[in-house]
Amino acid sequence: NSYSARKGIFNFIRKVQYWNAMRQSKACEAIITNSQYTKKDLLKYYPNLDNQKIYPIHLASQQCKTALDPAIVDKYLPNDWRDRGYIIYLGGALTQNKNSLGVLEAYYKFTQIVSEGQQGRQLNESGSGHENASVINSELVNKGEDGSVNESGNDADNGSNTSNKADNRIKNKPRNDVVYELNTNNKTDNRTEDEPGKSNEPESFPYLAIAGTAFTKEDDPRLNQLHEYITQKGLDGDVIFTGYYEDEDKFQLLKGAITFIHLSTYEGFGLPVLEALTAGVPVIAHNGTTYPEIIADAGILVDGTDSSATAEQIYRLHKDAELRQKYAQKAKARAAKFSWEKTAQETLKVLRSIDM
């Protein structure tokens, strides 16, 4: 397993530190974990621990009570995000477990579904009789837990410089057939009267906004791999690295998005996902480790290692305003079950149960 973003001796040192800390748990009167999954993981390595002395207590997210302010999103994304929309990947990192390349692969295949659908529509309109090349599976992907990488990946943060946000952009195709109404997750037709039901412009697709300073580290081979993939697939103008974002702007970036995506294959809790639920944005996440516990039925769970299946779910949300609204409402209802007050009360109860 990988214990450090740095290899060689650094990985060995972190491994020793990690397991020394873990061994201390055997002498504890009580152990608090941040999820049922973490408790299960701990018992996997230390099966002789007293199950009754391990207390899963969920974390929480800060409250999100402000309405979307598009001017704040303007600081981080191209001006036409209001027309194109955007998918957001926030709270990620370059460590293997975060599966950031998997996010890019799913996004690329999503753009291919959009393009194939457009080509199919053009063929039908020309009288070719060919069906749309994109066939979407309407059922949710619900595969088993992956758990293939056991890595903490705690290097995700939000800081760098917003001046980098416009480095890789192209002149974007207009999005005249779908207009996203800000903060309502609805879409409206914007079609000409002389061609009802049709768009005069080719359909474009939302940006992928990758937020945080973890993706601004120069000369990092893992980041170079992401940039090489973006260039290879012709996504230079469609994937936006926001760089640093102010903490108070985080929920604005989340609120403005069509969907939030996180395909990490190992998490102990998954705070960014809970923040997305709190913001009321539809969530797509990996169906493994702690995510099913945190999200329940309030988001779309996918096999994060299956980019094609994930792309299909992105497309469903992209095309279906009612589905987005459904998951936005379910997200807020689920997030309401988490609070720091509840976390504090349950923690205090554990502390009072032991001799201090």
Secondary structure, 3 states (H helix, E strand, C coil): CCCCCCCCHHHHHHHHHHHHHHHHHHHCCCEEECCHHHHHHHHHHCCCCCHHHEEECCCCCCCCCCCCCHHHHHCCCCCCHHHHCEEEEECCCCCHHHCHHHHHHHHHHHHHHHHHHHHHHHHHHCCCCCCCCCCCCCCCCCCCCCCCCCCCCCCCCCCCCHHHCCCCCCCCCCCCCCEEECCCCEEECCCCCCCCCCCCCCCCCCEEEEECHHHCCCCCHHHHHHHHHHHHCCCCCCEEEEECCCHHHHHHHHHCCCEEEECCCCCCCCHHHHHHHHHCCCEEEECCCCHHHHHCCCCEEECCCCHHHHHHHHHHHHHCHHHHHHHHHHHHHHHCCCCHHHHHHHHHHHHHCCCC
